[in-house]
């Protein structure tokens, strides 16, 4: 998806947390540290607007089964990091 086809980059909105695609090595390390499997992660659909923008940022389709790191800003905890598993649309 070309940048000109995205009417609005949702990742620049104040209410949308940061999203980062993890490499396979990073994902394996995180899952090992947490002691969980990919299937135990909360899901995010491949059709989600944030995933579409990430595909544009990384210049390639994001595969089903990829892990995305979501960083939310918090007034009490400063940052809250969560991970999501990309699933089909």
C-alpha positions as a LaTeX table, in Angstrom:
\begin{tabular}{lrrr}
\hline
Residue & $x$ (\AA) & $y$ (\AA) & $z$ (\AA) \\
\hline
Unk1 & 0.00 & 0.00 & 0.00 \\
Unk2 & 1.55 & 3.26 & $-1.07$ \\
Unk3 & 1.68 & 6.20 & 1.32 \\
Unk4 & $-0.63$ & 8.25 & $-0.89$ \\
Unk5 & $-3.33$ & 5.56 & $-0.51$ \\
Unk6 & $-3.45$ & 6.01 & 3.28 \\
Unk7 & $-5.93$ & 8.82 & 3.99 \\
Unk8 & $-4.77$ & 9.21 & 7.61 \\
Unk9 & $-1.79$ & 7.75 & 9.46 \\
Unk10 & $-3.43$ & 6.49 & 12.65 \\
Unk11 & $-0.05$ & 6.05 & 14.35 \\
Unk12 & 0.40 & 9.82 & 14.48 \\
Unk13 & $-2.80$ & 10.35 & 16.48 \\
Unk14 & $-2.37$ & 11.22 & 20.18 \\
Unk15 & $-4.74$ & 8.48 & 21.34 \\
Unk16 & $-3.10$ & 5.65 & 19.39 \\
Unk17 & $-0.17$ & 3.92 & 21.12 \\
Unk18 & 3.14 & 3.24 & 19.40 \\
Unk19 & 3.26 & 0.02 & 17.34 \\
Unk20 & 6.51 & $-1.77$ & 16.41 \\
Unk21 & 6.96 & $-4.94$ & 14.37 \\
Unk22 & 9.30 & $-7.37$ & 16.12 \\
Unk23 & 11.81 & $-9.49$ & 14.25 \\
Unk24 & 11.51 & $-13.26$ & 14.67 \\
Unk25 & 14.48 & $-13.21$ & 17.06 \\
Unk26 & 12.96 & $-10.45$ & 19.19 \\
Unk27 & 9.58 & $-12.21$ & 19.25 \\
Unk28 & 11.17 & $-15.52$ & 20.30 \\
Unk29 & 13.10 & $-13.76$ & 23.08 \\
Unk30 & 10.00 & $-11.97$ & 24.41 \\
Unk31 & 7.89 & $-15.15$ & 24.34 \\
Unk32 & 10.65 & $-17.07$ & 26.11 \\
Unk33 & 11.01 & $-14.36$ & 28.80 \\
Unk34 & 7.24 & $-14.32$ & 29.35 \\
Unk35 & 6.99 & $-18.13$ & 29.26 \\
Unk36 & 4.11 & $-18.10$ & 26.77 \\
Unk37 & 3.39 & $-19.24$ & 23.22 \\
Unk38 & 2.31 & $-17.06$ & 20.31 \\
Unk39 & $-1.23$ & $-18.41$ & 20.53 \\
Unk40 & $-1.52$ & $-17.03$ & 24.07 \\
Unk41 & $-0.94$ & $-13.44$ & 22.94 \\
Unk42 & $-3.88$ & $-11.10$ & 22.40 \\
Unk43 & $-4.68$ & $-10.77$ & 18.70 \\
Unk44 & $-4.61$ & $-7.89$ & 16.23 \\
Unk45 & $-6.15$ & $-8.34$ & 12.79 \\
Unk46 & $-4.08$ & $-7.92$ & 9.65 \\
Unk47 & $-6.80$ & $-5.52$ & 8.47 \\
Unk48 & $-6.30$ & $-3.21$ & 11.49 \\
Unk49 & $-5.41$ & 0.35 & 10.47 \\
Unk50 & $-2.21$ & 0.30 & 12.55 \\
Unk51 & $-1.02$ & $-2.86$ & 10.76 \\
Unk52 & $-1.73$ & $-1.29$ & 7.37 \\
Unk53 & 0.40 & 1.73 & 8.31 \\
Unk54 & 3.20 & $-0.55$ & 9.61 \\
Unk55 & 3.16 & $-2.40$ & 6.28 \\
Unk56 & 3.74 & 0.93 & 4.58 \\
Unk57 & 6.49 & 1.89 & 7.05 \\
Unk58 & 8.34 & $-1.43$ & 6.67 \\
Unk59 & 7.66 & $-1.60$ & 2.93 \\
Unk60 & 6.39 & $-5.17$ & 3.01 \\
Unk61 & 3.28 & $-7.11$ & 4.01 \\
Unk62 & 3.20 & $-8.15$ & 7.65 \\
Unk63 & 2.73 & $-11.90$ & 7.82 \\
Unk64 & 0.10 & $-13.64$ & 9.87 \\
Unk65 & 1.83 & $-14.93$ & 13.01 \\
Unk66 & 4.07 & $-11.86$ & 13.38 \\
Unk67 & 4.33 & $-10.19$ & 16.77 \\
Unk68 & 3.73 & $-6.46$ & 17.25 \\
Unk69 & 4.89 & $-4.52$ & 20.31 \\
Unk70 & 2.40 & $-1.90$ & 21.52 \\
Unk71 & 3.73 & 0.84 & 23.83 \\
Unk72 & 1.12 & 2.87 & 25.69 \\
Unk73 & 2.01 & 6.02 & 27.59 \\
Unk74 & 0.62 & 6.09 & 31.12 \\
Unk75 & 0.57 & 8.89 & 33.70 \\
Unk76 & 1.04 & 6.36 & 36.51 \\
Unk77 & 3.29 & 3.70 & 34.98 \\
Unk78 & 5.03 & 5.96 & 32.41 \\
Unk79 & 4.93 & 3.14 & 29.82 \\
Unk80 & 2.93 & $-0.05$ & 29.47 \\
Unk81 & 4.20 & $-2.56$ & 26.91 \\
Unk82 & 1.93 & $-5.20$ & 25.41 \\
Unk83 & 2.40 & $-7.65$ & 22.56 \\
Unk84 & $-0.11$ & $-8.68$ & 19.89 \\
Unk85 & $-0.21$ & $-11.58$ & 17.44 \\
Unk86 & $-1.16$ & $-10.64$ & 13.87 \\
Unk87 & $-4.05$ & $-12.77$ & 12.63 \\
Unk88 & $-5.86$ & $-12.88$ & 9.32 \\
Unk89 & $-8.47$ & $-10.31$ & 8.46 \\
\hline
\end{tabular}
